[in-house]
Amino acid sequence: MSCPVRQPERQNLEQLGDEDGMLYGEYLMLDKILGAQRLLSEQNNERVHDEHLFIVTHQAYELWFKQIIYELDSIRNIFSDVLEESQTLEILKRLNRVVLILKVLVDQVMILETMTPLDFMDFRCYLRPASGFQSLQFRLLENKLGVKQENRVKYNQNYSKVFGNDSIAIGEIEKSEKDPSLIDLVERWLERTPGLELEGFNFWGKYQDAVEKLLDEQRKLAEVETSEDLKRYKLNDLEKRKEVYESIFKPDVHQALVTRGERRFSHKALQGAIMITFYRDEPRFSQPHQILTLLMDIDSLITKWRYNHVLMVQRMIGSSQLGTGGSSGYHYLRSTLSDRYKVFVDLFNLSTFLIPRSYIPPLSASMKSHLYNWGTVNHLTNGK
Ligand code: HEM
């Protein structure tokens, strides 16, 4: 394999490939990768054809997990520094790459589904106690994104136990739990959204006024309703919407939801996310808005992967066999489909707080020019 910018000295093209340097297989260490498919069924003199696919599929997943972690680490590094506009583009590029890889991972499940449950049964006995539950990279990926220990389902709260005495794995897990996760960094970035300053544009104050005006106008419309039933229905609905808005206007209500694990972002970060959503057409908010969209895509795709995986598991082992990793199998996996595993759940729920375009507070001239600078950095500590 030759570097594209290297100009090898050669007499003529027939010598192509003869120059010194690494060859393709050597560069990619294919001897290691292609030599790593050991069929246990074959070692037991009962070779099962589909075990090869089973191993290759898992290995392909692990390689892609590695790439995702590599990208996430680099994105977290950029976020933890001062964010220049050019770096926002780099974050976008890398997040988009993660999203595309995840799309492949979601679809890849289908290839393994070409194996029938009977075929799987032929070699499943050799796997015990191995299970994807012991995938270190999957746990690192979850932690680096920001899946919190307390939000995991009970069975999985001691997940690091499966790594036994492997001090390197335990060390990596502990570090991934302690270091600022992607959501921590995004949260701090959102808290610095220009325009949130009380003494400046004071977006939050203006937004609350706009919501009040909207609800007031809707109340007036409901009150002139001639049908008593419809009037009651509309007024009830308004009361409920008022409560929903209060959950973001009253910091203590918001905090209670955070404590219950139903919200993740700080109150200030949530304000930043709403502001970016409203003013996404402003040049300085358009890339941040794309970042928020990609973060939701990541959550969505991981949820789709969990769903495809659990469907495959049900197809392969049904819903009452235990997993080789010792869990209840299908039922355990189905419980991980809950919102508690969505890291950026607040971004999904933002739509609850949208108001019609005509009610969005217009930007002042000074705010427009302010949008040329992102806020100043609060230096991060490892604490959450
Ligand atoms: C025939 C195919 C598969 C079956 C029957 C299967 C079965 C299971 C079961 C039953 C569990 C629950 C833990 C336990 O073992 O008790 C599990 C967890 C897991 N599996 Fe699979 N699996 C299959 C394929 C895959 C593939 C291709 C991957 C790709 C890496 C994978 C990754 C995982 C991961 C990461 C978990 C942990 C999920 C979590 O705890 O949230 N599995 N699998």
Residues whose N, C-alpha, C, O or C-beta is under 5 A from the ligand:
A	BS01	HEM	T57 H58 Y61 S131 G132 F133 S135 F138 V313 M316 G323 T324 G325 G326 S327 G329 Y330 T336
